[in-house]
Amino acid sequence: MTTEKIFDEALKNILSEDEILKDEPMKHHTTFRVGGPAEYYLRPKKEQVAEVLRLCLTYQKEYLIIGNGSNLLVSDKGISGVVIEIGKQMDEITVDGTTIYAQAGAMLSKTAHAALEAGLTGMEFAAGIPGCVGGAVVMNAGAYGGEMKDILKSVTVLTADGQEKELTPGELDMSYRHSSITEEHYMVLGVTIALEAGSQEQIRAKMEELKEKRVEKQPLEYPSAGSTFKRPEGYFAGKLIMDAGLRGFQVGGAAVSEKHCGFVINKEKATASDVYRLIQEVQQEVYRQFGVKLETEVKMVGDFR
């Protein structure tokens, strides 16, 4: 029996058939709606995660952990190895006084609305971010002046050798769109969020206000990964791109949004290569004109050559 067959059989001893997908198109699992096939696409429950990780290490299978796929650009060639989805199988949310425990697969929007229902303030900024809690912690997601590190009490992670740890934002070196989670090969299992009691009416009003801003300023009608670029120190990425004359600039089916130049959108059945080439051209032109290097918020996965 080949190593591949042995790995397949070992997987079946841990996961059910519907939790194991092979050659699964990643365009179904990213908000850009692009990306080639994943060799293995797995959907473990919380109690299965450590076993799946151990199996990947035993058989030297590279693995990628994803949530809602809202910050990923996967190449058209796809992903060799294993993609582990932390999603609906791990999306429990529990409110206890002024704290919320949310599993990594819980959507940020759903968690923020649980805070609203409990009359807890501090998480309004996250209500419109289209990701899950785990991914939001990994990149310290933020919007409208708020960041995940501001509201996190602790993060429960699984180490590469299968140990559970509870760590603080400080221990995870959380800063602007960064944490040490990827570098340390941790997997987020859940978070404890510390909020304050507030007026449900005021919390709802703040969420509505931020929602209106999003609808007005962001190209929500197109597939995208949200803000494509990090904010360069002293500048705004969207303004630099607009000032470089790139508003509406298009490569294949990918385009710089005319509504908000900080967004690259899948306008007309784009491929991942279209998106990748567009991002590169935007970076080159902004650097040529202004000497500013734009770094992507979006994580590139796979071979784009």
C-alpha positions, -999 to +999 in steps of 0.1 A: +000+000+000+014+034-009+020+062+017-009+081+001-033+052+006-021+047+042-027+085+048-062+082+033-071+052+055-057+070+086-078+100+078-109+079+075-103+066+110-105+101+124-130+119+101-163+109+084-166+108+047-183+142+044-154+158+064-128+147+038-128+163+003-102+156-023-092+180-052-117+205-037-118+238-057-107+266-034-128+291-053-157+277-032-139+286+000-124+321-005-143+354-007-123+363-038-141+333-054-109+322-072-083+294-066-075+259-078-080+226-061-068+216-026-053+181-026-071+174+007-098+197+022-107+186+058-134+198+081-126+184+116-145+190+148-126+205+178-119+171+193-105+158+160-081+187+153-051+175+173-053+140+157-055+155+122-024+177+129-005+147+143-013+128+112-001+156+089+032+157+109+036+119+108+031+118+071+050+151+064+020+167+048+021+204+046-011+220+060-029+253+058-055+263+083-083+285+070-115+299+083-139+319+061-112+323+034-118+361+036-081+370+035-067+345+010-056+345-026-051+309-037-033+303-070-050+288-099-027+257-096-042+251-062-027+237-030-007+205-025-011+190+009-039+196+034-063+224+040-079+223+074-111+243+076-120+257+111-156+266+103-192+256+112-180+226+132-163+250+156-186+280+159-200+279+194-205+313+212-211+315+249-218+347+269-209+349+306-214+383+323-192+407+304-171+381+287-178+361+255-161+328+246-162+321+209-147+291+191-124+299+162-149+291+135-175+315+148-181+344+124-170+378+137-204+393+127-223+366+147-201+371+177-206+409+176-243+404+174-242+381+204-225+410+222-253+433+211-280+409+223-262+407+257-259+445+259-221+444+257-201+472+241-166+473+226-171+449+196-191+471+173-162+477+150-161+439+141-198+435+132-191+440+094-157+422+091-164+392+069-142+367+086-142+342+115-128+347+149-097+325+144-086+343+113-093+377+128-070+369+157-042+356+134-041+389+116-053+411+144-082+423+122-096+457+128-118+485+114-130+520+123-104+524+151-109+490+168-087+459+167-090+424+180-062+429+205-082+456+222-110+433+232-092+399+237-086+386+272-070+354+260-066+330+231-067+292+233-043+277+207-032+243+198+006+239+193+022+219+164+028+190+189-009+190+200-007+208+233-034+234+242-022+267+255-040+298+267-021+330+258-027+367+261-025+392+232+009+404+246+022+368+245+010+366+209+029+398+199-003+413+184+003+445+165-011+462+134-024+433+112+001+409+128+004+382+155+030+355+161+005+327+156+016+317+121+053+320+129+048+298+160+027+273+140-002+276+164-039+269+155-065+291+172-092+270+189-111+298+206-110+332+223-122+349+254-134+384+247-137+410+275-163+437+269-182+463+290-219+466+298-236+492+276-268+504+262-283+480+236-298+509+218-265+527+215-246+496+205-272+489+178-270+525+166-232+523+163-234+491+144-259+506+120-237+537+115-207+516+106-228+494+083-239+525+064-203+536+061-193+502+047-222+501+022-214+537+011-177+533+007-169+497+000-175+476-031-196+449-012-213+439-044-182+422-058-161+393-045-130+406-027-108+400+003-116+433+019-087+458+021-060+444-001-031+464+013-019+473+047-019+510+056+017+523+049+030+545+077+020+581+071-003+573+042-035+556+031-032+528+006-064+537-012-055+573-017-020+564-030-035+541-055-061+567-066-034+594-069-014+570-090-042+571-115-052+535-110-088+538-100-107+512-121-075+498-134-081+462-147-061+431-154-082+404-169-113+401-147-097+417-117-100+454-111-091+482-086-125+492-072-138+526-084-157+529-051-126+523-029-092+521-045-079+501-015-100+471-027-090+447-055-122+431-067-132+401-088-151+421-114-156+398-143-148+361-136-112+368-127-086+341-122-062+342-092-035+351-117-054+382-128-057+393-091-020+385-085-008+404-115-030+434-107-017+436-072+019+435-085+013+462-110-004+484-084+026+479-061+051+487-088+032+519-100+027+533-065+064+527-057+075+543-090+054+574-084+057+579-047+085+556-034+061+538-011+061+500-008+025+487-004+024+454+016-006+431+011-030+423+039-041+394+017-022+361+022-009+345-011-010+307-011+003+285-039+025+289-070+018+320-090+046+316-115 
